[in-house]
Structures are given as C-alpha cells and as structure tokens.
Amino acid sequence: MSDITWIQAFLRLLQMFRTILNNNTELSNDKIDELVNTFMNTLPALLKAQLQAAVILDFMYHSL
C-alpha cells in the first residue's frame, strides 16, 4: 500500500474536522460550511488550487 499524499492527508483532516464539528457542536451545516470556507480562503492560492484539483480528481475517480 502506498503512502497517501500530503494533499490527501490534508483533505482527510479537513473531513475529520467537519465530522467533529457536526457531531460535537450545535452548529448547523451551513455554519460549518462557512467556517471551512473561511479557513480555506486563508490558505495560499497555490495550496488552495492544489486542494481543489485533488477534490475534482477524487470526485471524477469515484464517479466512474
């Protein structure tokens, strides 16, 4: 089994963060989305672009 990339690791951590917020707070999904979007908007443009590309590729891969 190959190691995951740092992008995959980051996306997994972000998903775990969403899950923790959803399961352990009274925040609505809209508020969680707002928090995640605010966080993502603070990332450097290059990192954000790489993450977005990884999400698109992952979606395409799992849609087949």
VOBA-290720 format. One line per field, with one value per residue: z, y, x of N, C-alpha, C, O in turn; residue number from 1; residue in one letter. Coordinates in Angstrom, 1 decimal, always signed. Layout:
BEGIN
n.Z = [Z  ...]
n.Y = [Y  ...]
n.X = [X  ...]
ca.Z = [Z  ...]
ca.Y = [Y  ...]
ca.X = [X  ...]
c.Z = [Z  ...]
c.Y = [Y  ...]
c.X = [X  ...]
o.Z = [Z  ...]
o.Y = [Y  ...]
o.X = [X  ...]
n = [NUM  ...]
res = [A  ...]
This chain:
BEGIN
n.Z = [+0.0  -0.9  +0.4  +1.4  -0.2  +0.7  +0.2  +0.1  +2.8  +4.0  +3.1  +4.3  +7.0  +7.1  +6.5  +8.8  +10.7  +10.0  +10.6  +13.3  +14.2  +13.4  +14.9  +17.5  +18.2  +18.3  +15.9  +12.8  +9.6  +7.6  +9.0  +9.6  +7.1  +6.4  +8.2  +7.4  +4.7  +5.3  +6.5  +4.4  +2.6  +3.7  +3.0  +1.2  -2.3  -4.2  -2.7  -2.2  -4.8  -5.5  -3.7  -4.5  -7.1  -6.5  -5.2  -7.3  -9.0  -7.3  -7.1  -9.8  -10.1  -8.3  -9.4  -11.6]
n.Y = [-1.2  +2.1  +5.2  +8.0  +11.1  +14.4  +16.2  +14.5  +13.7  +16.2  +16.8  +14.6  +15.3  +17.7  +16.7  +15.2  +17.2  +18.6  +16.5  +16.2  +18.7  +18.6  +16.4  +17.1  +19.7  +22.3  +23.5  +24.5  +22.9  +24.7  +26.7  +25.3  +24.9  +27.5  +28.1  +26.3  +27.2  +29.8  +29.2  +27.8  +30.0  +31.4  +30.1  +29.9  +30.8  +28.9  +26.4  +26.2  +25.9  +23.4  +21.7  +22.0  +20.9  +18.3  +17.5  +17.6  +15.6  +13.4  +13.2  +12.7  +10.3  +8.6  +8.7  +7.1]
n.X = [+0.8  +0.6  +1.9  -0.1  -0.7  +0.3  -1.7  -3.9  -3.9  -4.3  -6.9  -8.3  -7.9  -9.3  -11.9  -12.3  -12.3  -14.7  -16.5  -16.2  -17.0  -19.6  -20.7  -20.2  -20.9  -23.4  -23.6  -24.9  -25.1  -24.7  -23.3  -21.0  -20.0  -19.5  -17.4  -15.4  -15.1  -14.1  -11.7  -10.4  -10.2  -8.2  -5.9  -2.8  -2.8  -1.8  -1.7  -4.5  -5.4  -4.2  -5.5  -8.2  -8.0  -7.3  -9.7  -11.5  -10.4  -10.6  -13.4  -14.1  -12.8  -14.2  -16.7  -16.8]
ca.Z = [+0.0  -1.0  +1.3  +0.9  -0.5  +1.7  -0.2  +0.6  +4.3  +4.4  +2.9  +5.3  +8.2  +6.9  +6.7  +10.2  +11.4  +9.7  +11.3  +14.8  +14.4  +13.2  +15.9  +18.9  +18.4  +17.9  +14.7  +11.6  +8.5  +6.9  +9.8  +9.5  +5.7  +6.5  +8.9  +6.5  +3.6  +5.8  +6.7  +3.0  +2.0  +4.3  +2.5  +0.0  -3.6  -4.8  -1.9  -2.5  -6.2  -5.5  -3.0  -5.4  -8.2  -5.9  -4.9  -8.6  -9.4  -6.5  -7.5  -11.1  -9.9  -7.6  -10.2  -12.6]
ca.Y = [+0.0  +3.3  +6.3  +9.0  +12.4  +15.4  +16.7  +13.5  +13.8  +17.5  +16.6  +13.8  +16.1  +18.6  +16.0  +14.8  +18.4  +18.7  +15.5  +16.5  +19.9  +18.2  +15.5  +17.6  +21.0  +22.6  +24.3  +24.0  +22.5  +26.0  +27.4  +24.5  +25.2  +28.9  +28.0  +25.6  +28.1  +30.9  +28.6  +27.6  +31.2  +31.9  +29.3  +30.4  +30.4  +27.6  +25.3  +26.1  +25.4  +22.0  +21.1  +22.0  +20.0  +17.0  +17.2  +17.3  +14.3  +12.4  +13.1  +12.1  +8.9  +7.9  +8.8  +6.1]
ca.X = [+0.0  +1.4  +1.6  -1.0  +0.0  +0.0  -3.0  -4.9  -3.9  -5.0  -8.3  -8.8  -8.0  -10.4  -13.2  -12.4  -12.7  -16.1  -17.3  -16.1  -17.9  -21.0  -21.1  -19.9  -21.4  -24.7  -23.5  -25.6  -24.2  -24.4  -22.2  -19.7  -19.5  -18.9  -16.1  -14.5  -14.8  -13.3  -10.4  -9.9  -9.9  -6.9  -4.8  -2.2  -3.5  -1.2  -2.2  -5.9  -5.6  -3.9  -6.6  -9.4  -7.7  -7.4  -11.1  -12.1  -9.9  -11.2  -14.8  -14.1  -12.4  -15.2  -17.9  -16.7]
c.Z = [+0.0  +0.1  +0.6  +0.7  +0.6  +1.4  +0.3  +2.1  +4.7  +4.2  +3.9  +6.7  +8.2  +7.1  +8.1  +11.0  +11.2  +10.5  +12.8  +15.1  +14.3  +14.4  +17.3  +19.2  +18.0  +16.6  +13.6  +10.5  +7.7  +7.7  +9.6  +8.1  +5.7  +7.1  +8.0  +5.3  +4.1  +5.9  +5.3  +2.4  +2.5  +3.8  +1.3  -1.3  -4.2  -4.0  -2.2  -3.8  -6.2  -4.8  -3.9  -6.5  -7.6  -5.6  -6.2  -9.1  -8.6  -6.8  -8.8  -10.9  -9.3  -8.4  -11.3  -12.3]
c.Y = [+1.2  +4.4  +7.3  +10.3  +13.3  +16.1  +15.8  +13.6  +15.1  +17.3  +15.7  +14.5  +17.1  +17.9  +15.6  +16.0  +18.7  +17.8  +15.8  +17.7  +19.5  +17.3  +16.1  +19.0  +21.2  +23.4  +23.7  +23.6  +23.8  +26.7  +26.6  +24.8  +26.6  +28.9  +27.4  +26.5  +29.3  +30.4  +28.4  +28.9  +31.9  +31.2  +30.1  +29.9  +29.1  +26.4  +25.1  +25.5  +23.9  +21.2  +20.9  +21.0  +18.5  +16.6  +16.8  +15.9  +13.2  +12.2  +12.4  +10.6  +8.0  +7.9  +7.7  +4.8]
c.X = [+0.9  +1.0  +0.7  -0.2  -0.4  -1.3  -4.1  -5.0  -4.6  -6.5  -9.0  -9.0  -9.2  -11.8  -13.4  -12.9  -14.2  -16.9  -17.3  -17.0  -19.4  -21.5  -21.0  -20.3  -22.8  -24.7  -24.3  -24.6  -23.8  -23.2  -20.9  -19.1  -18.9  -17.6  -15.1  -14.1  -13.9  -11.9  -9.7  -9.4  -8.6  -5.7  -4.1  -2.8  -3.1  -1.7  -3.7  -6.2  -5.3  -5.0  -7.8  -9.2  -7.8  -8.8  -11.8  -11.7  -10.5  -12.7  -14.9  -13.8  -13.5  -16.5  -17.9  -17.3]
o.Z = [+0.8  +0.5  -0.6  +1.3  +1.4  +2.4  +0.9  +2.7  +5.7  +5.1  +4.3  +7.4  +9.2  +7.7  +8.6  +11.9  +12.2  +11.1  +13.4  +16.0  +15.1  +14.8  +18.2  +20.2  +17.4  +16.2  +13.4  +10.6  +7.2  +7.0  +9.6  +8.0  +5.1  +6.7  +8.0  +5.0  +3.3  +5.6  +5.1  +1.6  +2.0  +4.0  +0.6  -1.4  -4.7  -4.7  -2.4  -4.0  -6.9  -5.2  -3.9  -6.9  -8.3  -5.8  -6.3  -9.6  -9.2  -6.9  -9.0  -11.6  -9.7  -8.0  -11.9  -13.1]
o.Y = [+1.4  +4.4  +7.5  +10.5  +13.1  +16.5  +16.3  +13.6  +15.1  +17.8  +15.9  +14.3  +17.2  +18.5  +15.6  +15.9  +19.0  +18.1  +15.7  +17.7  +19.9  +17.5  +15.6  +19.5  +20.3  +24.0  +22.4  +24.1  +23.8  +27.3  +27.3  +25.0  +26.8  +29.5  +27.9  +26.6  +29.7  +31.1  +28.8  +28.9  +32.8  +31.6  +30.8  +28.8  +28.3  +25.4  +24.0  +24.7  +23.1  +20.1  +19.9  +20.3  +17.7  +15.4  +15.9  +15.2  +12.2  +11.0  +11.5  +9.7  +6.9  +7.2  +7.4  +3.9]
o.X = [+1.8  -0.1  +0.7  +0.8  -1.3  -2.0  -5.1  -6.1  -5.4  -7.2  -10.1  -9.9  -9.9  -12.7  -14.5  -13.7  -14.9  -18.0  -18.3  -17.8  -20.2  -22.7  -21.7  -20.0  -23.4  -25.8  -24.3  -23.5  -22.7  -22.3  -19.8  -17.9  -17.8  -16.6  -13.9  -12.9  -13.0  -10.9  -8.5  -8.4  -8.1  -4.6  -4.8  -3.3  -3.9  -2.2  -4.2  -7.1  -6.0  -5.3  -8.5  -10.1  -8.4  -9.2  -12.6  -12.5  -10.9  -13.1  -15.8  -14.4  -13.7  -17.5  -19.0  -17.4]
n = [1  2  3  4  5  6  7  8  9  10  11  12  13  14  15  16  17  18  19  20  21  22  23  24  25  26  27  28  29  30  31  32  33  34  35  36  37  38  39  40  41  42  43  44  45  46  47  48  49  50  51  52  53  54  55  56  57  58  59  60  61  62  63  64]
res = [M  S  D  I  T  W  I  Q  A  F  L  R  L  L  Q  M  F  R  T  I  L  N  N  N  T  E  L  S  N  D  K  I  D  E  L  V  N  T  F  M  N  T  L  P  A  L  L  K  A  Q  L  Q  A  A  V  I  L  D  F  M  Y  H  S  L]
